[in-house]
Structure formats: structure tokens, C-alpha cells
Amino acid sequence: MFRTRRTFSTFVFPVIILAITGSFSFSQEIRDQKEAERIYRLSLEQSKNNKLFFDEMSRCRQLNREQKYDLAIVSCKRSIVLSEKLPANQILERQSGYIQVGLAFLRKKQPKEALTYFEKGLAIGRAILEEADVDTGEIYFLIGQAYHIDNDTECASVFYDRAERSIRSHLKTWAKMGRN
């Protein structure tokens, strides 16, 4: 009888332990499945937001190329709103809407409005762009153009100089990388 109990307890305890750990494992699987579904839904939403943003940004750029600046401004502003729904790491996408609106205002000879958008784009880009970056240099150049159109040649000259320094620094960095 003692031997039977021992066999019974030897058999029952592992089964109970397996049942308990199995239930933990099962509940973990349910949590993992729910997390996987959440991530999948999020990726679908991000995919949709990306498509909406890039379609609108494409429209915005096309309207700027076609010199339909009033329509471009509306479209580019819409792309700015859509860019806010993109993941936080899509900084350059967020920045591009502001630069495109600024370009449309600049081409319409409205430099003060252009400056507002160029400066906002520059501020957004600072999160990942360095001073010695071509993109930074291009924005400085655009800011310089806006000041130039506004007949503020002193400020224009300052930003043209910044643009040149930024782009030259970038080129020096690339030249050094090529030698290594």
C-alpha cells in the first residue's frame, strides 16, 4: 500500500505541476496572441497612414513643380497633418511638408510665410540632422533666399554663409570617409 501511494504521489504531483505550468503557459500564449494582434493592427494603421502621407506629399510636390502654388500649399499643409500620424522616428517625412509649404510661399514671393515654414522644418530636422549636413545647408539656403526676396540682404548673407559652411563641412566629412 505504501508503495502504491508512492507511485500515486509520484505520478500525481508531476501531473498537477504540469497542469499548473501548462495553464500558465496557455494564459501566456493568449497574452502573446493578443499582443501579436495588437501589433498587427498597429502595423496596418501605420501602413495606411504612410500611404496617405506619401500620396499627399507626392501630390504636393507635383503641384509645386506645376507652379500651382495655392493648391500646393493646401496639399502640403494636409501632408503636415498626415505626418503627425506617422511613427515618431519618421522625422524627415514630418520635416518635408514644412519645407514644401515654404517653397510654395517662396515661389509666390511671400517670404515671411516661407520663413515660418522653413524655420519650423529646420527645427524638426534638428532631432536627427547635424549642422554639417547637406539637408541643413539646403534649408539655410532657402531661408537665405526668403530673406533676399524680403530685401533683407544682411540676414540673407548670414544664411547663405551658414549654408555654405554646412555643405562644405559635409563634403569634408565624406572626403575623409573615402580615404579611410
C-alpha positions as CSV (number, residue, x, y, z in Angstrom):
1,M,0.0,0.0,0.0
2,F,2.8,2.4,0.9
3,R,4.4,1.5,-2.4
4,T,1.1,2.3,-4.2
5,R,0.8,5.7,-2.6
6,R,4.3,6.5,-3.5
7,T,3.7,5.6,-7.1
8,F,0.4,7.5,-7.0
9,S,2.0,10.6,-5.5
10,T,5.0,10.3,-7.8
11,F,2.6,10.3,-10.7
12,V,0.0,12.9,-9.4
13,F,2.4,15.7,-8.3
14,P,4.1,16.0,-11.7
15,V,0.8,15.9,-13.4
16,I,-0.5,18.7,-11.1
17,I,2.7,20.7,-11.7
18,L,2.4,20.2,-15.5
19,A,-1.3,21.2,-15.3
20,I,-0.4,24.4,-13.4
21,T,2.5,25.3,-15.5
22,G,0.6,24.4,-18.6
23,S,-2.2,26.8,-17.6
24,F,0.4,29.5,-17.1
25,S,1.8,28.7,-20.5
26,F,-1.7,28.7,-22.0
27,S,-2.5,32.1,-20.5
28,Q,0.9,33.4,-21.6
29,E,0.1,32.2,-25.2
30,I,-3.2,34.1,-25.0
31,R,-1.4,37.3,-23.9
32,D,1.2,36.7,-26.7
33,Q,-1.5,36.2,-29.2
34,K,-3.3,39.4,-28.1
35,E,-0.1,41.3,-28.3
36,A,0.6,39.9,-31.7
37,E,-2.9,41.0,-32.8
38,R,-2.3,44.5,-31.3
39,I,1.0,44.8,-33.2
40,Y,-0.6,43.6,-36.4
41,R,-3.5,46.2,-36.1
42,L,-0.9,48.9,-35.4
43,S,1.1,48.0,-38.4
44,L,-2.0,48.1,-40.6
45,E,-2.8,51.6,-39.3
46,Q,0.8,52.7,-39.8
47,S,0.8,51.3,-43.3
48,K,-2.4,53.2,-44.1
49,N,-1.0,56.4,-42.6
50,N,2.2,56.0,-44.5
51,K,0.3,55.6,-47.8
52,L,-1.9,58.6,-47.1
53,F,1.1,60.8,-46.2
54,F,3.2,59.7,-49.2
55,D,0.4,60.1,-51.6
56,E,-0.4,63.6,-50.4
57,M,3.3,64.5,-50.3
58,S,3.7,63.3,-53.9
59,R,0.6,65.5,-54.9
60,C,2.2,68.4,-53.0
61,R,5.5,68.2,-54.8
62,Q,3.8,67.7,-58.2
63,L,1.7,70.8,-57.7
64,N,4.8,72.8,-56.7
65,R,6.5,71.5,-60.0
66,E,3.4,72.6,-62.0
67,Q,3.6,76.0,-60.3
68,K,0.1,75.6,-58.9
69,Y,1.3,77.2,-55.6
70,D,-2.1,77.8,-54.0
71,L,-3.1,74.2,-54.5
72,A,0.4,73.1,-53.4
73,I,0.1,75.0,-50.1
74,V,-3.2,73.3,-49.3
75,S,-1.9,69.9,-50.3
76,C,1.4,70.3,-48.4
77,K,-0.4,71.5,-45.3
78,R,-2.5,68.4,-45.5
79,S,0.6,66.3,-45.7
80,I,1.9,68.1,-42.5
81,V,-1.3,67.0,-40.7
82,L,-0.9,63.4,-42.0
83,S,2.8,63.3,-41.0
84,E,1.7,63.8,-37.4
85,K,0.2,60.3,-37.5
86,L,3.4,58.7,-38.6
87,P,5.7,57.0,-36.1
88,A,7.9,59.4,-34.2
89,N,11.1,58.2,-35.9
90,Q,9.9,59.5,-39.3
91,I,11.3,62.9,-38.7
92,L,12.4,63.7,-42.3
93,E,9.0,63.0,-43.6
94,R,7.5,65.4,-41.0
95,Q,10.1,68.0,-41.9
96,S,9.4,67.7,-45.7
97,G,5.9,69.0,-45.5
98,Y,7.0,72.2,-43.9
99,I,9.8,72.7,-46.4
100,Q,7.4,72.1,-49.3
101,V,4.9,74.7,-48.0
102,G,7.8,77.1,-47.5
103,L,8.9,76.5,-51.2
104,A,5.4,77.3,-52.4
105,F,5.2,80.5,-50.4
106,L,8.7,81.5,-51.6
107,R,7.8,81.0,-55.2
108,K,4.7,83.1,-54.7
109,K,7.0,85.8,-53.4
110,Q,5.6,85.6,-49.8
111,P,8.9,85.4,-47.9
112,K,7.6,85.9,-44.4
113,E,5.2,83.0,-44.7
114,A,8.0,80.9,-46.3
115,L,10.4,81.7,-43.4
116,T,7.8,80.5,-40.9
117,Y,7.7,77.1,-42.6
118,F,11.4,76.8,-43.3
119,E,12.3,77.6,-39.7
120,K,9.7,75.0,-38.4
121,G,11.2,72.4,-40.8
122,L,14.7,73.2,-39.7
123,A,13.6,72.9,-36.0
124,I,12.0,69.5,-36.7
125,G,15.0,68.2,-38.6
126,R,17.4,69.2,-35.8
127,A,16.4,66.0,-34.0
128,I,18.5,63.9,-36.4
129,L,20.3,66.3,-38.7
130,E,23.6,67.8,-37.8
131,E,25.0,71.2,-38.7
132,A,27.3,69.6,-41.2
133,D,24.5,68.0,-43.2
134,V,23.5,68.8,-46.8
135,D,19.8,68.9,-45.8
136,T,20.6,71.5,-43.1
137,G,22.6,73.5,-45.7
138,E,19.8,73.4,-48.2
139,I,17.3,74.8,-45.6
140,Y,19.8,77.5,-44.7
141,F,20.0,78.4,-48.4
142,L,16.2,78.5,-48.7
143,I,16.0,80.8,-45.6
144,G,18.6,83.0,-47.2
145,Q,16.5,83.2,-50.3
146,A,13.4,84.2,-48.3
147,Y,15.4,87.0,-46.6
148,H,16.8,88.0,-50.0
149,I,13.3,88.3,-51.6
150,D,12.2,90.3,-48.5
151,N,15.1,92.7,-49.2
152,D,16.9,91.8,-46.0
153,T,20.3,91.2,-47.6
154,E,22.2,91.2,-44.3
155,C,20.2,88.2,-42.9
156,A,20.2,86.6,-46.4
157,S,24.0,86.8,-46.3
158,V,24.2,85.2,-42.9
159,F,22.1,82.2,-44.0
160,Y,23.9,81.9,-47.3
161,D,27.2,81.7,-45.3
162,R,25.7,79.1,-43.0
163,A,24.5,77.1,-46.0
164,E,28.0,77.1,-47.5
165,R,29.7,76.1,-44.2
166,S,27.2,73.3,-43.6
167,I,27.6,71.9,-47.1
168,R,31.4,72.3,-47.1
169,S,31.6,70.5,-43.7
170,H,29.5,67.7,-45.1
171,L,31.8,67.3,-48.1
172,K,34.9,67.3,-45.9
173,T,33.4,64.6,-43.8
174,W,32.6,62.5,-46.9
175,A,36.1,63.1,-48.3
176,K,37.6,61.8,-45.0
177,M,35.4,58.8,-45.0
178,G,36.6,58.0,-48.6
179,R,40.2,58.0,-47.5
180,N,39.7,55.6,-44.6
